[in-house]
Amino acid sequence: DCSSSRLVIILSGTRFNHIHCVILNIYAPNDVGSRGNLWKSLLKLKEEFLNPWCLGGNFNEFRQIGERKGCSKRDRGMKEFNVFIDKCEVSELPLLGRRFTWCNSSLGEKWSRIDRIFVDPKWIEVFNFKLWGLPRLVSDNCPLLLMEDERDWGPKPFRVLNAWFLHKDFRKFCELSWKEPSVVGWAGFILFQKLKRLKGSLRSWNVEVFGNVQNKLKAAEDELHNFDILAEDRELDGAEKARRSEARIELWRLSSIVEWLCLQKSR
């Protein structure tokens, strides 16, 4: 279910098929009196939406003096805001990555923390949340990113990447890994141990040799582009032409690998 006004968006429903919850996005007014009326309205809504709340957004208010710099003091607003949070029975998530969330862009002399996220304790029992303040860029307010961190999904499954077969040393590496070391025992045990060791070797090979293909592709693109810029000003010598040809071949090879990776991941 959903409902909205100029100041609040409310979503009520079920997450992950078993977590009944209410999510609110808040944009509080600038003046103290209107904010106080909003807090009263939200407390009435809480009597109707009984599932655990998660509310976040721009509350346009501090909770303590240390959350502003260069801004005017507002004791009444802070007091009313803290009373509202206590009555809602929600906990504020600590902000990581920065201290303030708002700045007057024209001067950059006034800073405050007015963007927040509060959650019912039942949310914290289910999720390991972390709240990050992202760069402000063109806005006065920085975006907030609420994410779950370090959730235990169990052991990461092993999968063969088809793009490995495009690497010139892949077949040779597999043959050497399969031959060494020797395993003694009955046939099924030998096969099991060889596959187990090959899997471990491939994990290491994927990181150390195959590497980050996207970064390698970007480096090849930059190198080829630099040769093009150079060729616009003067004639390339023999060594430069040979290297440009090698870079173009490498570019096509890495592009094919990236396409294979994207195709396999998409399925």
N, C-alpha and C positions, 0 to 999 in steps of 0.2 A: 504494500500500500504506500501511497505517496501523497504529500500535501505540501503546498508552498505559499509563500507570501513574499513581499519585497525584502524581508529580513531573514527568513528561515526557509530551508528546504528540509523536509522530513521524509525519510524512507523507513518503512517498517516491514520486516519480513524474516526470512530464514536464510542463513549462510551455511554452506557446506552440508545442507540437508538436515542439520540438527541444532544449529545455534540460532535461537530466536533473539532478535536484536532490533534496536532502533538507532538509526544514524541521522544526525542533524548537521547541516551546514549553516553556520551563523554569519551574518554581517550586521553587527550592532551599530546603532546610530552614533553620531558624533557627540550629541549633548547628553549630559548626565540624566536629566529627567526622562528622556525617551528610552535610554538604556535601562533605567529602573523599571519602566513599564514592560520592556521586553523580558526582563528577568522574571517578572510576575507572570507573564503570559506563558513562559516556558515551564514554570513550576506547575501551572494548571494543566499544561499538556502532559506533564509527567504522570499525572493522576490517570490519564487516559491511555497513555502508551507505557505499559508496565514492564515490558522487556528491558534488558540491560541497554543503557544508553552509551553511545559514542558521539560526542559533539565536538566540532572543531570549526575553525574559521577565524575571522577578524572580529574580536570582541571589543576593540577600541578602548581597552582599559588595562591598567596595570594591576598587579596583585601586591606588589611591594615597591618601595622607593628605589631600590637598586635596579629595577627593570626599565629605567628611563634615564636619558642623559640629555640635558639641555631642554627638557620639556617642563611645563608648568606642573605644580603639585596639585593633586586631586584626591584629597583624603576621603571625601564623601563617596566618590565613585568607586575607589578601591574597596572601601568598607562594604558597600552594597554588593559589589561583585563577589567578594569573598564569602559573604553571607549566602548569596545565590549558589555558589559552588558547594558550600557545605550542605545546603538543603537538598541539592541534587544528588548528593552522596556519590560523587564521582572523583576520580583521582587524576591529577594532571601528569602527563607524560613529560619527562625531562627533555629539553631540547639539546641536540648534539650538533656540532659543526659551527655554531655561531651563538652570540649572546643576545642580539637584538633581531627583530623581524621587520621593523619599519624604519625608514629614514626619509627625511624630506629631500627629495632628489635634487632640488635646485641648489641647495647650500651644503648638504651633508653634515650639518652641525647638530641636528636633533635626531636622537635614536630612542627607540622604545621596543618593548616586547609586548605586542598586542595581539599577535596571532598564536593560537594555542590549540591543543587537542586534549580533551578530557574523556576518560573511559570509566565505565562501571567496573568495580573489582572483578566481576565475573569474566570480563574480557581478558584481564591479566592472567586469570587462572588457565585460560585456553591458549593464549598467544604470548610469545616472547617479543613484544613490540620494541621498536626503536624509532625515534622521531628525529628527522634530519632537517635542518634549515638549508635550503638551496640558494644559489646566487640570485640576487634581486634583478639583475639585468636592467630592463627599461621600466620596471614597476617600482612604486614606493615600497611595496611589501614583498618579502621573499616567499616563495612557495614552500610549503611544508610537505615532506615526504614521510608518510607513516608506513613502515614495513615490518614484516616479521623477520627476525634474525635467528640464524642457527637452529632452524627447525630440523629435527632428526628424521630424515627420509630413509635411513638405513644405508647399507653399502651401495655405492654407485655401481650399476651394472656395467659389464664389459661388452663393448660392441666393436666389431671390425668396421672401420671406415673404408668405404669403397675407394676413396681418393688415395688411400695409401698405395694402391696398386699402380698409380701413376708416377710414384717416386722411383727413380732409377736404381736405388740401392735396396728397395723393399724385399724383393725376392731373395737376393743374396743374404740379407740379414736374417730372414726367416729360415733359410737353409742352415746357416751357421748356428742359429739358436736351437734348431731342432736336433742337430748332431751333438751338441755339447750342452751340459755334461751327460755322460752315460748314466743310465738308470738300470739297476738290477732288480729283477723280480718277475712275476708272471705278467703275461702280455697286457691284461687290462690295467694293472697297476702302472706298468711302464707308460702306456698311452696317457693315462690320467696325469702322471707326473710331468710328462713332456708338454702336454697342453697347458698345465698350470704354470710351468716355467715360461713357456712361450707367451702366455698372456701377460705375465709380469714384465717380460722383456719388451713386449710391444707397448705397454704403458709408458715405460721409460723412453723408448725410441720415439714415440709420438711427441713427447715433450722436448727431448734433447736434439733430435735430428729433423723430424717432420716440422716441428715448431709451429709458430703462429703464422699461418699462411696469409691471413689478411695483412699483417704487417709486412711480410715479404713482398706481397703484391703491390702494396703502396710504395715500398722502396723501389721496386722495378719501374713502376709508373713514373716516379719522380726522376729516376735516372734517365729514362727515355725522353722525358720532357726536357731535361737539362741539355741533352744532346740536340734536341730540336731547336731550342733557343740559341745554342752555340752555332748551329749550322746556318741560322738566319744571318749571322754576322760575318762568318768566314767559312772557308772550305775545311771540312774535317780531314785530318790526316788518316793514314791507313790504319793505325792502331785504334783510333777513335771510331772509324767506320766499322771495324771488326767488333769492337765492344758494343756499339749500338745494335749491331745485328744479334749479338748474344743476348743483349737486354731484351730485344723484341721477342726472341724465342722463349726466354724465361718468363716474359710477361704472358704470353699465350699459354704456357704450361701452367703457371700459377692460376690464371683465370679459369682454366679447365678444372683444376682442383677445387677452387672455390665453388664453381657450379655444381660439381659432384657433391660437395659437402652440403650445400643448400638443398639440393634435391633429396638427399638421404634424410636430412633433418626434417624436411617438410612432410615426410611420410611417417 
